[in-house]
Amino acid sequence: MANRTVKDAHSVKGTNPQYLVEKIIRTRIYECRYWKEECFALTAELMVDKAMELKYIGGVYGGNVKPSPFLCLVLKMLQIQPEKDIVVEFIRNENFKYVRALGAFYMRLTGTTLDCFKYLEPLYYDYRKLKIQNREGEFHLLHMDEFVDSLLRDERVCDIILPRIQKRHVLEENNQLESRVSALDEDLEDMESDEEEPMERSPSPVDRRKSDRSSPSRHRRSPSPRSRDRRKRSRSRDREKRHRSRSPTDKRHRDDDRKKSKKHRHEHKSRDKDRDREKRSHRSSRHHKDDKDRSRDKDRDKGGSRSDSKGDLSVAETNELRASLGLPPLK
């Protein structure tokens, strides 16, 4: 039958290799279309072509529990049980990331604890992106190192329960594995070396000046009493020389100059005051003239109105007189 394991296959973990997949998921894989059409009569050589066509990884999805092509190929590899060298070549393939993911998943299912750590830990340095499908059929991104870390740490990946393996520290204590060196350790060492280099360099001239100032051996010494007396004497001599150099004629000239400057200042101030007074008187006279002109204009307007009223009364009187005499009125 197409679903039977190969006769020459060895038992894995004490059972049939296909039994590593749960029975419900296994029956769903046998019933799906991809298994019947694409996985029929596949050999280890043809398995590479099908793995290269993979576009995502995942387990089962949807309400009907449909298996993904990745899960179908995993079950097919458990059925035909390819040689270990072929699986190792799958893992070392750098051109096709889904081929590497398929080989890593199969190695985690069938390999020993030492083989899992030996062949899967180098994949921590692979940071390529993988497309993974969840139970709802939605896709999201996952990196290769995250996928490998989940294989070594989690109990269930892609809806398949993984066989248990020993912890790494147990293998290290038994001297079966060497302690793992992370890539971050090298970066930390480089950073520490970069920090130590400027400390070992010679100090700058600014630092030297600061150190000279701060060092107690190079402080300036306090002057002796003899030097103090010499300084005082020299200062007093300089003062006496200055006083002697000033003659009485110089003093008179200076006094005269001061008096002249005072007179000039007083004259400038008096001139400024006179100018201010003239400006104020001129402004007041202008305002007075403007007031007079306004009053005259008002008087003229009043006189014109009176004369007009008088003219109007004389015309009316003349018309009455002409009417009494029988003459026509004036126009």
C-alpha positions as CSV (number, residue, x, y, z in Angstrom):
1,M,0.0,0.0,0.0
2,A,1.1,3.6,-0.6
3,N,0.8,4.5,3.0
4,R,3.0,1.8,4.5
5,T,6.5,2.3,5.8
6,V,9.5,0.9,3.7
7,K,10.4,-2.6,4.7
8,D,14.1,-1.8,5.4
9,A,13.2,1.2,7.6
10,H,14.6,1.2,11.2
11,S,12.5,1.9,14.2
12,V,12.8,5.4,15.6
13,K,12.3,5.9,19.3
14,G,11.2,2.3,19.5
15,T,8.3,2.7,17.1
16,N,7.4,3.0,13.5
17,P,8.7,6.3,12.2
18,Q,5.2,7.3,10.9
19,Y,3.8,7.0,14.3
20,L,5.7,10.1,15.4
21,V,2.8,12.0,13.8
22,E,-0.5,11.7,15.7
23,K,-3.1,9.4,14.2
24,I,-5.7,12.1,13.5
25,I,-3.2,14.3,11.6
26,R,-1.8,11.3,9.8
27,T,-5.2,10.2,8.5
28,R,-5.9,13.8,7.4
29,I,-2.6,13.7,5.4
30,Y,-3.5,10.4,3.8
31,E,-6.8,11.8,2.7
32,C,-5.6,15.2,1.3
33,R,-5.1,15.8,-2.4
34,Y,-1.4,16.9,-2.1
35,W,-0.5,13.5,-0.6
36,K,-2.3,11.5,-3.3
37,E,-1.0,13.6,-6.3
38,E,2.4,14.9,-5.4
39,C,3.8,12.5,-2.8
40,F,2.9,9.2,-4.6
41,A,5.9,7.0,-5.4
42,L,8.4,9.6,-4.2
43,T,12.0,8.6,-3.6
44,A,14.9,10.3,-1.8
45,E,16.2,11.8,-5.1
46,L,12.8,13.2,-6.1
47,M,12.2,14.5,-2.6
48,V,14.6,17.4,-3.3
49,D,12.6,18.7,-6.2
50,K,9.4,18.8,-4.1
51,A,11.2,20.4,-1.2
52,M,12.5,23.2,-3.5
53,E,8.9,24.0,-4.6
54,L,7.8,24.7,-1.0
55,K,6.7,28.3,-0.4
56,Y,5.9,28.2,3.3
57,I,6.0,26.0,6.4
58,G,3.1,25.1,8.7
59,G,1.1,22.3,10.3
60,V,-2.7,21.9,9.9
61,Y,-5.1,24.7,9.4
62,G,-8.9,25.4,8.9
63,G,-11.9,23.8,10.5
64,N,-11.5,20.6,8.6
65,V,-7.9,20.2,9.8
66,K,-6.2,20.4,6.4
67,P,-2.5,19.6,6.4
68,S,0.1,21.8,4.7
69,P,2.5,20.6,2.0
70,F,5.4,21.0,4.4
71,L,3.7,18.5,6.8
72,C,3.0,16.1,4.0
73,L,6.7,16.0,2.9
74,V,7.7,15.4,6.6
75,L,5.5,12.3,6.8
76,K,6.8,11.1,3.4
77,M,10.4,11.4,4.7
78,L,9.4,9.4,7.7
79,Q,7.8,6.8,5.4
80,I,10.8,6.3,3.0
81,Q,13.4,7.1,5.7
82,P,16.3,8.6,3.6
83,E,19.9,8.1,4.6
84,K,21.5,10.4,7.1
85,D,23.9,11.9,4.6
86,I,20.9,13.1,2.5
87,V,19.3,14.8,5.5
88,V,22.6,16.5,6.4
89,E,22.8,17.8,2.9
90,F,19.3,19.2,3.3
91,I,20.5,21.0,6.4
92,R,23.6,22.4,4.8
93,N,21.8,23.7,1.7
94,E,22.1,27.5,1.8
95,N,20.3,28.3,-1.5
96,F,16.8,27.0,-0.6
97,K,15.8,28.0,3.0
98,Y,12.7,25.7,3.0
99,V,14.8,22.7,2.1
100,R,17.0,23.5,5.1
101,A,13.9,23.9,7.3
102,L,12.6,20.5,6.2
103,G,15.9,18.7,6.9
104,A,16.1,20.4,10.3
105,F,12.6,19.3,11.3
106,Y,13.2,15.7,10.2
107,M,16.6,15.6,12.1
108,R,14.8,16.9,15.2
109,L,12.2,14.0,14.9
110,T,14.6,11.1,14.2
111,G,18.0,12.2,15.3
112,T,19.7,11.6,18.6
113,T,20.4,14.4,21.2
114,L,24.0,14.8,20.1
115,D,23.0,15.0,16.4
116,C,20.3,17.6,17.1
117,F,22.7,19.9,18.8
118,K,25.5,19.2,16.4
119,Y,23.6,19.9,13.2
120,L,20.9,22.4,14.3
121,E,23.0,24.9,16.4
122,P,25.0,26.2,13.4
123,L,21.7,27.3,12.0
124,Y,21.5,30.0,14.7
125,Y,23.6,32.2,12.4
126,D,21.0,32.0,9.6
127,Y,18.7,35.1,9.8
128,R,16.6,34.6,6.7
129,K,12.9,35.1,6.8
130,L,10.4,32.2,6.6
131,K,6.7,32.3,5.9
132,I,4.7,30.3,8.4
133,Q,1.0,29.4,8.4
134,N,-1.0,29.3,11.6
135,R,-4.2,27.3,12.5
136,E,-6.5,30.0,11.1
137,G,-4.7,29.8,7.7
138,E,-3.1,33.2,8.1
139,F,0.6,33.8,7.3
140,H,3.2,35.7,9.3
141,L,7.0,36.0,9.1
142,L,9.5,34.0,11.1
143,H,13.3,33.9,11.0
144,M,15.3,30.7,10.6
145,D,17.2,31.1,13.9
146,E,13.8,31.5,15.7
147,F,12.5,28.3,14.0
148,V,15.6,26.3,15.0
149,D,15.4,27.6,18.6
150,S,11.7,26.5,18.8
151,L,12.8,23.0,17.6
152,L,15.4,22.7,20.4
153,R,13.2,24.2,23.2
154,D,9.5,23.7,22.5
155,E,7.5,20.5,22.9
156,R,5.2,21.1,19.9
157,V,6.1,22.6,16.5
158,C,3.9,22.6,13.4
159,D,1.2,20.6,15.4
160,I,3.5,17.7,15.9
161,I,4.8,16.6,19.4
162,L,8.6,16.5,19.3
163,P,10.5,13.7,21.0
164,R,12.2,14.7,24.2
165,I,15.9,15.3,24.2
166,Q,18.4,15.9,27.0
167,K,19.3,19.4,28.2
168,R,22.5,20.9,26.9
169,H,24.1,21.5,30.3
170,V,23.8,17.8,31.0
171,L,25.8,16.9,27.9
172,E,28.4,19.5,28.8
173,E,28.8,18.1,32.3
174,N,29.3,14.6,30.8
175,N,31.9,16.1,28.4
176,Q,29.8,15.0,25.4
177,L,29.5,18.6,24.1
178,E,31.7,21.6,24.3
179,S,30.3,24.8,25.8
180,R,28.6,26.9,23.2
181,V,30.3,30.2,22.2
182,S,27.8,32.8,21.2
183,A,28.5,35.4,18.4
184,L,27.7,38.1,20.9
185,D,30.7,37.2,23.0
186,E,33.0,38.2,20.3
187,D,31.3,41.5,19.9
188,L,31.5,42.2,23.6
189,E,35.2,41.4,23.5
190,D,35.7,43.8,20.7
191,M,33.9,46.5,22.5
192,E,36.0,46.0,25.7
193,S,39.2,46.2,23.7
194,D,38.0,49.4,22.0
195,E,37.3,50.9,25.5
196,E,40.7,49.9,26.8
197,E,42.7,51.4,23.9
198,P,42.0,55.1,24.7
199,M,42.9,54.4,28.4
200,E,46.3,53.2,27.3
201,R,47.0,56.2,25.1
202,S,49.2,59.0,26.2
203,P,47.4,62.0,27.9
204,S,46.6,65.0,25.8
205,P,48.3,68.4,26.5
206,V,45.1,69.7,28.2
207,D,45.3,66.7,30.6
208,R,48.9,67.4,31.2
209,R,48.2,71.0,32.2
210,K,45.4,69.9,34.5
211,S,47.7,67.4,36.1
212,D,50.4,70.0,36.5
213,R,48.0,72.4,38.2
214,S,46.6,69.7,40.5
215,S,50.0,68.2,41.4
216,P,51.2,69.5,44.8
217,S,54.9,69.3,43.9
218,R,54.5,72.0,41.3
219,H,52.6,74.6,43.3
220,R,54.1,78.0,43.4
221,R,56.0,78.7,46.6
222,S,54.9,81.5,48.9
223,P,57.2,84.6,48.6
224,S,59.8,85.2,51.4
225,P,59.6,88.2,53.7
226,R,62.7,89.8,52.0
227,S,61.0,89.7,48.6
228,R,57.8,91.3,50.1
229,D,59.9,94.2,51.6
230,R,61.5,94.8,48.2
231,R,58.2,95.0,46.5
232,K,56.8,97.5,49.0
233,R,59.9,99.7,48.7
234,S,59.8,99.7,44.9
235,R,56.1,100.7,44.9
236,S,56.7,103.6,47.4
237,R,59.6,104.9,45.2
238,D,57.4,104.9,42.1
239,R,54.7,106.9,43.9
240,E,57.3,109.5,45.0
241,K,58.7,109.8,41.5
242,R,55.2,110.5,40.2
243,H,54.5,113.2,42.7
244,R,57.8,114.9,42.0
245,S,57.3,114.9,38.3
246,R,54.1,116.9,38.7
247,S,55.3,120.7,38.6
248,P,53.1,123.6,39.8
249,T,52.7,124.9,36.3
250,D,51.1,121.6,35.2
251,K,48.6,122.0,38.1
252,R,47.7,125.5,37.0
253,H,47.1,124.4,33.4
254,R,44.9,121.6,34.5
255,D,42.9,123.9,36.7
256,D,42.4,126.4,33.9
257,D,41.3,123.6,31.5
258,R,38.7,122.4,34.1
259,K,37.3,126.0,34.5
260,K,37.1,126.4,30.7
261,S,35.2,123.2,30.3
262,K,32.8,124.2,33.0
263,K,32.1,127.5,31.3
264,H,31.5,125.8,28.0
265,R,29.0,123.5,29.6
266,H,27.2,126.3,31.3
267,E,27.0,128.3,28.0
268,H,25.6,125.3,26.2
269,K,23.0,124.7,28.8
270,S,21.9,128.4,28.7
271,R,21.7,128.3,24.9
272,D,19.5,125.2,25.0
273,K,17.2,126.9,27.6
274,D,16.8,130.0,25.4
275,R,15.9,127.9,22.4
276,D,13.3,126.0,24.3
277,R,11.7,129.3,25.5
278,E,11.6,130.7,21.9
279,K,9.9,127.6,20.6
280,R,7.3,127.7,23.4
281,S,6.6,131.5,22.7
282,H,6.3,130.8,19.0
283,R,3.8,128.0,19.5
284,S,1.7,130.1,21.9
285,S,1.6,133.0,19.5
286,R,0.5,130.7,16.7
287,H,-2.3,129.3,18.8
288,H,-3.5,132.8,19.7
289,K,-3.6,133.9,16.1
290,D,-5.6,130.8,15.2
291,D,-8.1,131.5,17.9
292,K,-8.6,135.1,16.6
293,D,-9.1,133.9,13.0
294,R,-11.8,131.5,14.2
295,S,-13.6,134.2,16.1
296,R,-13.6,136.5,13.1
297,D,-15.1,133.9,10.9
298,K,-17.9,133.2,13.3
299,D,-18.7,137.0,13.5
300,R,-18.8,137.2,9.7
301,D,-21.2,134.3,9.5
302,K,-23.6,135.9,12.0
303,G,-23.5,139.3,10.2
304,G,-24.3,137.8,6.8
305,S,-27.4,136.0,8.2
306,R,-28.6,139.3,9.7
307,S,-28.2,141.2,6.5
308,D,-30.0,138.5,4.6
309,S,-33.0,138.8,6.9
310,K,-33.0,142.5,6.5
311,G,-33.0,142.3,2.8
312,D,-35.9,139.9,2.9
313,L,-38.0,142.3,5.0
314,S,-37.4,145.3,2.7
315,V,-38.5,143.3,-0.3
316,A,-41.7,142.3,1.5
317,E,-42.5,145.8,2.5
318,T,-42.0,147.1,-1.1
319,N,-44.3,144.4,-2.4
320,E,-47.1,145.5,0.0
321,L,-46.6,149.1,-1.0
322,R,-46.8,148.2,-4.7
323,A,-49.9,146.1,-4.1
324,S,-51.6,149.0,-2.4
325,L,-50.8,151.3,-5.3
326,G,-52.1,148.7,-7.8
327,L,-48.7,148.0,-9.2
328,P,-47.4,144.4,-9.9
329,P,-45.0,143.0,-7.2
330,L,-41.3,142.7,-7.7
331,K,-40.0,139.4,-8.8
